[in-house]
Amino acid sequence: MPATALAVDLGSSSGRIIAGVLDDGRVTETEVHRFPHTAKEEGGYLCWDLEAIWEEVVRGLRLAVEQFPDATSVSVDTWGVDWVPVDAEGKALTRGRCYRDERTQRTLDAFQERLPEATQWRLTGIAPATINSSNQLFAFLTEEPETAARTHQILFLPDWFTFLLTGVRGWSRSIASTSGLCAPGATSWADEVFEALGIPRSWVGELSEECSVAGPCTVPGLEQLTVIRAGAHDSACAVAALQRDEGATCFLSAGSWSVLGVLRDEPLLGEEARALGLTNEARAEGGVRPLFNITGLWILQECQRDWQARGQEHDIVALLDAAAAAESLGVTIDPDDPQYAQPGSMVARVEAALREGGAQGEISQGQLVRALCESFAQRYARGVRDLTALTGEAPSQLNLVGGGSRNALLCELTAKALGIPVLAGPAEASTLGSLLVQFEVAGQLPPEQRNAVIAATARTRLHQP
C-alpha cells in the first residue's frame, strides 16, 4: 500500500515543501511549494524573517495535505548553527540572527580568551569558526544582555519549527552537533564550553535522538500529520539518501555550502585533523560525518545577485553554458578565504583575486563562472586527499548530491581533479533522505531495503575522470 510523507526543507536562500509517495519500491517526489527568502539588516543585525518563513511553511503544508490527503507524517530540516532565543512560554525574543552577522567578529577576541581554538577542538571536535552557535551565543550575551537575561531556552532552527508544529521542545542531535556546544560525536553536551563562555546550561535540554517521533501536529488543518525527527540538519538528511557500499563512503553535498566528508562510527580527532579544519557532525541514523565545511555555490549565487542588480545575464543555465564554452583563465581562487563568506560585491572580489593570481584583460562572465567551478573542484580534490590521509582509506568514487549535482561542468571538473568517478545525484538529497527516514520510523520501509529504494528513485549521472 502506498505511503505518503512530507518534507520541509529550508535552505539559506529558499524553502521547499515536498511530498513523497513510497510505492512499488521507489519514492515519487512532488514539489508542492517553494519560496525564496534572504537575511536582511534589522535593528543593527543581519536577521532571518522567521515569521514569514513559518507562514510559507504552513501555507505549503496545507497545500500538500490538500493535494496528498493520505499524507501521515512531516519532518523539518534546515541549515546549521542558527537558533532562536525563547521565553518560558516559547515565544521568540528576537528575530532569528543570521550566522553571517558580524557580531561574532566583534566579540571574537574575548571569545578566544575564554576558549582558545585548541581547547574548542579538544572539547567539541568541531572546527573553530565565527559562525558556530557557541560564538553566536557568546556574542548574544555580550551585546544583548537584557534580552539574554529574559531568555529561558534556545532552540536551533529545525527544532524551533518542530516546536511550532507540535508544542514539543527538543534539541536534535544532528543540528546540535553543528553548534560547537557538544562533546565529540555529539552524544552529550560539552558542559565545559558552557561554563567557559558563561552560557547558561539551562538554555538547552537533553539531546533528542533522530529517527524518532517528536509528536502530533497541532496546527489547525494539519492534525493528521505526525511530526518526525528525520535528521534536523539538511546535510544529515542528505547523507541518509546515499547508497552505502562496503568501502569508504565519501560524499559531497554541494549547495550554498559545500559539505565534503566521510561516514564513520567515531569522530576523527587529533592535531592533524584540527590543523586541516575538520569538523565532526552527527548522522541522523547514528555515527558521525567528519567533514569540511567549504564556502560553496554561495559565491556564485552572490555573483548572480550582483549581475542581476547591474541588469546583466544572471540565469544559472545561461551562465553555466557560457562557462562550459569559455577558455580557462588558468587561475583559481581559494573558496576558504574569509572574504567570500560575506555578502555583497562578490564579482569585484572574485575578479580582483583572479587578477592578483595572474588573469589578464577583461574577464567575461563565462570565464569567471568557469574559474569558480575550477576553484571548487581543486578544493574538493584537496579535501578528499586530506580525508584519505586521515582515515587511511581512499574512496573509489565521490557521491555528489544536492543542487551542485545538476552542474555538469562542476561534476566533470571535480572528477578530473580527483582522478576518480563522480556519481552525481540525487539533486534533492535532503528531501529524499528526510522522506526515507520518515518511512522507516513509521514502519513503512524496512531499513535493509533503503539502498534498493534509493537506486530505484534517484536520478544519477556518472562522470568519469
Beta strands, then each sheet from edge to edge (+ up, - down):
strand 1: 3-10
strand 2: 14-23
strand 3: 26-36
strand 4: 40-42
strand 5: 45-48
strand 6: 73-78
strand 7: 83-86
strand 8: 96-97
strand 9: 153-156
strand 10: 212-216
strand 11: 226-229
strand 12: 250-254
strand 13: 257-262
strand 14: 279-282
strand 15: 288-295
strand 16: 398-401
strand 17: 422-424
strand 18: 461-463
sheet 1: 3+ 2- 1+ 6+ 11+ 10-
sheet 2: 4+ 5- 8+
sheet 3: 7+ 9-
sheet 4: 14+ 15- 13+ 12- 16- 17- 18+
end
